[in-house]
Amino acid sequence: MMEQRDLLLVPFPFSNQKGRKVRPVAVISNDEFNRHSEDVLVAGITLNISNASNLTNKDLEEGNLPAECDIKCKNILKIDKDMIIKKIGRIKKEKLEMIKNIILEIIK
């Protein structure tokens, strides 16, 4: 089962929906949702560092990033669990709280 805070590799769609690229994502949906749904909510991760939602190996409970990344809190997607290629890590609880606060600011 996928859990909140997991880092996964998935075929992530381009914003124009005209293609996909395998990208890392962070699971942001809670474990209750993840247990009962065929989908998970994820935030995309990119190498383009642009704001305060950067992600480094210090932010991980497990796994290893090849470089500093950025969690794209503005790029949330619901994906079918069947699309998940593999788990690559897990972010720390403190980092998830930061991500949730940024998302809440966006949807306020």
Phi and psi in degrees as a GROMACS rama.xvg file:
@    title "Ramachandran Plot"
@    xaxis  label "Phi"
@    yaxis  label "Psi"
@TYPE xy
-79.0284  141.574  MET-2
-122.038  156.294  GLU-3
-55.5584  140.293  GLN-4
87.2366  -7.58624  ARG-5
-67.4255  144.014  ASP-6
-101.891  128.851  LEU-7
-127.116  158.638  LEU-8
-103.137  128.78  LEU-9
-142.688  157.789  VAL-10
-77.5221  99.5419  PRO-11
-90.2627  129.56  PHE-12
-73.5899  147.006  PRO-13
-67.961  156.744  PHE-14
-61.7413  -26.1783  SER-15
-86.257  2.17747  ASN-16
64.0416  16.5199  GLN-17
-101.38  23.1994  LYS-18
167.557  175.145  GLY-19
-140.815  155.02  ARG-20
-139.771  137.93  LYS-21
-68.1078  122.616  VAL-22
-139.718  156.514  ARG-23
-79.2311  149.329  PRO-24
-139.357  158.767  VAL-25
-110.215  130.227  ALA-26
-74.9857  121.7  VAL-27
-110.389  -16.0812  ILE-28
-69.741  147.911  SER-29
-75.7015  164.35  ASN-30
-63.4575  -33.5066  ASP-31
-61.9747  -48.4125  GLU-32
-59.0177  -45.8873  PHE-33
-63.3939  -33.9683  ASN-34
-68.2518  -35.8653  ARG-35
-104.02  -1.96034  HIS-36
-114.862  152.999  SER-37
-81.4341  -5.58941  GLU-38
-119.874  166.157  ASP-39
-133.113  150.42  VAL-40
-94.4523  131.835  LEU-41
-133.492  157.236  VAL-42
-114.057  134.686  ALA-43
-68.2269  157.159  GLY-44
-126.546  136.156  ILE-45
-133.957  160.346  THR-46
-82.2394  -12.4789  LEU-47
-78.535  102.171  ASN-48
-78.8007  121.603  ILE-49
-134.63  -15.7665  SER-50
-155.454  -161.903  ASN-51
-76.1457  -1.7972  ALA-52
-95.7394  36.2923  SER-53
-68.931  157.576  ASN-54
-134.729  123.14  LEU-55
-125.594  174.369  THR-56
-61.5281  -24.8561  ASN-57
-66.0343  -21.6069  LYS-58
-87.5208  -0.359161  ASP-59
-101.954  139.331  LEU-60
-84.3694  -32.5781  GLU-61
-151.935  157.742  GLU-62
94.966  -179.131  GLY-63
-151.542  130.002  ASN-64
-95.3557  141.036  LEU-65
-71.8989  -20.8089  PRO-66
-159.653  167.486  ALA-67
-64.057  139.169  GLU-68
-126.929  -178.995  CYS-69
-134.19  130.249  ASP-70
-83.4257  121.687  ILE-71
-86.6558  82.6709  LYS-72
-62.9209  -19.1767  CYS-73
-86.2836  -3.05457  LYS-74
-119.224  74.0362  ASN-75
-98.0629  140.353  ILE-76
-142.11  143.35  LEU-77
-96.7808  123.617  LYS-78
-124.675  148.593  ILE-79
-70.6273  136.051  ASP-80
-57.4523  -27.7147  LYS-81
-65.1837  -17.9799  ASP-82
-82.21  -11.7545  MET-83
-69.3851  125.651  ILE-84
-82.2458  -50.733  ILE-85
-170.352  161.351  LYS-86
-85.5585  136.482  LYS-87
-120.983  -4.91601  ILE-88
171.181  -168.03  GLY-89
-154.384  130.343  ARG-90
-86.6406  156.89  ILE-91
-71.718  155.434  LYS-92
-58.0829  -39.9783  LYS-93
-61.2435  -38.6502  GLU-94
-68.2925  -39.5233  LYS-95
-61.0414  -41.5995  LEU-96
-60.5309  -40.2621  GLU-97
-62.5593  -43.7648  MET-98
-61.6302  -45.9502  ILE-99
-61.5998  -39.2157  LYS-100
-64.2893  -39.6383  ASN-101
-65.5793  -43.8662  ILE-102
-62.6129  -42.722  ILE-103
-61.9817  -37.4606  LEU-104
-62.6694  -38.7297  GLU-105
-66.8065  -38.449  ILE-106
-97.7832  2.4841  ILE-107
